[in-house]
Structures are given as structure tokens and as C-alpha cells.
Amino acid sequence: TKDLALPEAPALPLSQAPLGEARVVRALAQDRGTLNLLAHLHLRPGTRLKVLERGAEGVRVEVEGEVFLLPLALAQAVGVSP
């Protein structure tokens, strides 16, 4: 862009992502606790993951060979690109 800022990549909340492969684009949350939890779960920008299922309890994902069930509130804090 004219001011040399990079445009933000489009991101869909993980809670709305289709089943299958996705890539973490950015965190949609700003609070330190959520950001630290996302980092602990390896949900950092650039990380590849697989959305296994979505349900009332949350979103089940596979990240770096580990499977996690993320509560919906946490899944909404992760921006992904299919």
C-alpha cells in the first residue's frame, strides 16, 4: 500500500471454518491470557491445522500431531484461512 503497511490477511474465525486443512492467520483476541493460551496450543500465525469436527462443545482440531477440543469462545479467537 501507499504507506508501506501490509494489508491484513482475510481471516475466518476457527469456529466457522470448514472441516479439513486450514492455516492460522492471526489471533482475533487481544487479551494476554487468551494469546498465551493460543501460543501454548501452537496456534500461532502460519501454523497448519486440521479441523476435525465442530459441535456444541467446541471445535476439535489437530495441531502438530496433537488433537484438541477448543471451547467455542477460544475457537472464535483464532483467525484462519482455509
CYANA upper distance limits for C-alpha pairs under 8 A (distance plus 0.5 A):
  1 THR  CA      5 ALA  CA      6.49
  1 THR  CA      6 LEU  CA      7.28
  1 THR  CA      7 PRO  CA      7.91
  9 ALA  CA     25 VAL  CA      7.34
 10 PRO  CA     25 VAL  CA      8.32
 10 PRO  CA     81 SER  CA      7.61
 11 ALA  CA     25 VAL  CA      6.75
 11 ALA  CA     26 ARG  CA      7.83
 11 ALA  CA     79 GLY  CA      5.23
 11 ALA  CA     80 VAL  CA      5.55
 11 ALA  CA     81 SER  CA      6.10
 12 LEU  CA     16 GLN  CA      7.16
 12 LEU  CA     17 ALA  CA      6.93
 12 LEU  CA     79 GLY  CA      5.67
 12 LEU  CA     80 VAL  CA      5.72
 12 LEU  CA     81 SER  CA      6.77
 13 PRO  CA     17 ALA  CA      6.99
 13 PRO  CA     28 LEU  CA      8.28
 13 PRO  CA     75 ALA  CA      7.31
 13 PRO  CA     76 GLN  CA      5.52
 13 PRO  CA     77 ALA  CA      7.21
 13 PRO  CA     78 VAL  CA      6.12
 13 PRO  CA     79 GLY  CA      5.13
 13 PRO  CA     80 VAL  CA      6.65
 14 LEU  CA     59 VAL  CA      8.33
 14 LEU  CA     75 ALA  CA      5.62
 14 LEU  CA     76 GLN  CA      6.30
 14 LEU  CA     77 ALA  CA      8.04
 14 LEU  CA     78 VAL  CA      5.99
 14 LEU  CA     79 GLY  CA      6.37
 14 LEU  CA     80 VAL  CA      6.33
 15 SER  CA     54 ARG  CA      7.83
 15 SER  CA     58 GLY  CA      8.07
 15 SER  CA     59 VAL  CA      6.87
 15 SER  CA     72 LEU  CA      6.73
 15 SER  CA     75 ALA  CA      5.45
 15 SER  CA     76 GLN  CA      5.76
 16 GLN  CA     76 GLN  CA      8.46
 17 ALA  CA     22 ALA  CA      8.44
 17 ALA  CA     51 VAL  CA      8.01
 17 ALA  CA     80 VAL  CA      7.84
 17 ALA  CA     82 PRO  CA      7.55
 18 PRO  CA     51 VAL  CA      7.65
 18 PRO  CA     82 PRO  CA      7.86
 19 LEU  CA     50 LYS  CA      7.80
 19 LEU  CA     51 VAL  CA      5.34
 19 LEU  CA     52 LEU  CA      6.36
 19 LEU  CA     53 GLU  CA      6.90
 19 LEU  CA     54 ARG  CA      8.46
 20 GLY  CA     50 LYS  CA      5.62
 20 GLY  CA     51 VAL  CA      5.50
 20 GLY  CA     52 LEU  CA      7.01
 20 GLY  CA     82 PRO  CA      8.45
 21 GLU  CA     48 ARG  CA      7.71
 21 GLU  CA     49 LEU  CA      6.36
 21 GLU  CA     50 LYS  CA      4.94
 21 GLU  CA     51 VAL  CA      6.85
 21 GLU  CA     82 PRO  CA      6.78
 22 ALA  CA     48 ARG  CA      6.39
 22 ALA  CA     49 LEU  CA      5.94
 22 ALA  CA     50 LYS  CA      6.51
 22 ALA  CA     51 VAL  CA      7.73
 22 ALA  CA     80 VAL  CA      6.77
 22 ALA  CA     81 SER  CA      6.11
 22 ALA  CA     82 PRO  CA      4.73
 23 ARG  CA     45 PRO  CA      8.12
 23 ARG  CA     46 GLY  CA      6.49
 23 ARG  CA     47 THR  CA      6.11
 23 ARG  CA     48 ARG  CA      4.94
 23 ARG  CA     49 LEU  CA      6.53
 23 ARG  CA     80 VAL  CA      5.88
 23 ARG  CA     81 SER  CA      5.82
 23 ARG  CA     82 PRO  CA      6.85
 24 VAL  CA     43 LEU  CA      7.12
 24 VAL  CA     44 ARG  CA      6.79
 24 VAL  CA     45 PRO  CA      5.37
 24 VAL  CA     46 GLY  CA      5.86
 24 VAL  CA     47 THR  CA      5.84
 24 VAL  CA     48 ARG  CA      6.96
 24 VAL  CA     49 LEU  CA      8.09
 24 VAL  CA     78 VAL  CA      7.49
 24 VAL  CA     79 GLY  CA      6.49
 24 VAL  CA     80 VAL  CA      4.88
 24 VAL  CA     81 SER  CA      6.99
 25 VAL  CA     44 ARG  CA      8.30
 25 VAL  CA     45 PRO  CA      5.33
 25 VAL  CA     46 GLY  CA      6.64
 25 VAL  CA     78 VAL  CA      8.41
 25 VAL  CA     79 GLY  CA      5.99
 25 VAL  CA     80 VAL  CA      5.46
 25 VAL  CA     81 SER  CA      6.78
 26 ARG  CA     44 ARG  CA      7.55
 26 ARG  CA     45 PRO  CA      5.66
 26 ARG  CA     78 VAL  CA      6.94
 26 ARG  CA     79 GLY  CA      5.60
 26 ARG  CA     80 VAL  CA      7.47
 27 ALA  CA     35 LEU  CA      7.74
 27 ALA  CA     44 ARG  CA      8.12
 27 ALA  CA     45 PRO  CA      8.09
 27 ALA  CA     77 ALA  CA      6.38
 27 ALA  CA     78 VAL  CA      5.35
 27 ALA  CA     79 GLY  CA      6.15
 28 LEU  CA     76 GLN  CA      7.91
 28 LEU  CA     77 ALA  CA      5.13
 28 LEU  CA     78 VAL  CA      6.03
 28 LEU  CA     79 GLY  CA      6.37
 29 ALA  CA     34 THR  CA      7.32
 29 ALA  CA     35 LEU  CA      7.46
 29 ALA  CA     77 ALA  CA      5.56
 29 ALA  CA     78 VAL  CA      8.01
 30 GLN  CA     34 THR  CA      8.00
 30 GLN  CA     35 LEU  CA      7.45
 31 ASP  CA     35 LEU  CA      6.84
 32 ARG  CA     36 ASN  CA      6.49
 33 GLY  CA     37 LEU  CA      6.73
 34 THR  CA     38 LEU  CA      6.66
 34 THR  CA     74 LEU  CA      8.04
 34 THR  CA     77 ALA  CA      8.38
 35 LEU  CA     39 ALA  CA      6.72
 36 ASN  CA     40 HIS  CA      6.64
 37 LEU  CA     41 LEU  CA      6.79
 38 LEU  CA     42 HIS  CA      6.83
 38 LEU  CA     43 LEU  CA      5.52
 38 LEU  CA     44 ARG  CA      7.35
 39 ALA  CA     43 LEU  CA      6.03
 39 ALA  CA     44 ARG  CA      6.34
 41 LEU  CA     63 VAL  CA      8.42
 42 HIS  CA     47 THR  CA      7.75
 42 HIS  CA     63 VAL  CA      7.61
 42 HIS  CA     64 GLU  CA      8.35
 43 LEU  CA     47 THR  CA      6.74
 43 LEU  CA     63 VAL  CA      8.22
 43 LEU  CA     78 VAL  CA      8.16
 47 THR  CA     63 VAL  CA      8.42
 48 ARG  CA     63 VAL  CA      7.48
 48 ARG  CA     64 GLU  CA      8.31
 49 LEU  CA     61 VAL  CA      7.23
 49 LEU  CA     62 GLU  CA      6.15
 49 LEU  CA     63 VAL  CA      5.37
 49 LEU  CA     64 GLU  CA      7.74
 50 LYS  CA     61 VAL  CA      6.00
 50 LYS  CA     62 GLU  CA      5.60
 50 LYS  CA     63 VAL  CA      7.29
 51 VAL  CA     59 VAL  CA      7.78
 51 VAL  CA     60 ARG  CA      6.75
 51 VAL  CA     61 VAL  CA      5.07
 51 VAL  CA     62 GLU  CA      7.13
 52 LEU  CA     59 VAL  CA      8.09
 52 LEU  CA     60 ARG  CA      5.89
 52 LEU  CA     61 VAL  CA      5.80
 52 LEU  CA     62 GLU  CA      7.51
 53 GLU  CA     59 VAL  CA      6.35
 53 GLU  CA     60 ARG  CA      5.70
 53 GLU  CA     61 VAL  CA      7.71
 54 ARG  CA     58 GLY  CA      6.47
 54 ARG  CA     59 VAL  CA      4.96
 54 ARG  CA     60 ARG  CA      6.84
 55 GLY  CA     59 VAL  CA      6.81
 56 ALA  CA     72 LEU  CA      8.38
 57 GLU  CA     71 PRO  CA      6.66
 57 GLU  CA     72 LEU  CA      7.44
 58 GLY  CA     69 LEU  CA      6.74
 58 GLY  CA     70 LEU  CA      5.84
 58 GLY  CA     71 PRO  CA      4.80
 58 GLY  CA     72 LEU  CA      5.00
 58 GLY  CA     75 ALA  CA      7.78
 59 VAL  CA     69 LEU  CA      6.05
 59 VAL  CA     70 LEU  CA      5.67
 59 VAL  CA     71 PRO  CA      7.04
 59 VAL  CA     72 LEU  CA      7.04
 59 VAL  CA     75 ALA  CA      7.10
 60 ARG  CA     67 VAL  CA      7.39
 60 ARG  CA     68 PHE  CA      6.06
 60 ARG  CA     69 LEU  CA      4.74
 60 ARG  CA     70 LEU  CA      6.65
 61 VAL  CA     67 VAL  CA      6.08
 61 VAL  CA     68 PHE  CA      5.93
 61 VAL  CA     69 LEU  CA      6.95
 61 VAL  CA     70 LEU  CA      8.07
 62 GLU  CA     66 GLU  CA      5.87
 62 GLU  CA     67 VAL  CA      4.80
 62 GLU  CA     68 PHE  CA      6.87
 63 VAL  CA     67 VAL  CA      6.84
 63 VAL  CA     68 PHE  CA      8.21
 70 LEU  CA     74 LEU  CA      6.57
 70 LEU  CA     75 ALA  CA      6.34
 71 PRO  CA     75 ALA  CA      6.73
 72 LEU  CA     76 GLN  CA      6.58
 73 ALA  CA     77 ALA  CA      7.21
 74 LEU  CA     78 VAL  CA      7.59
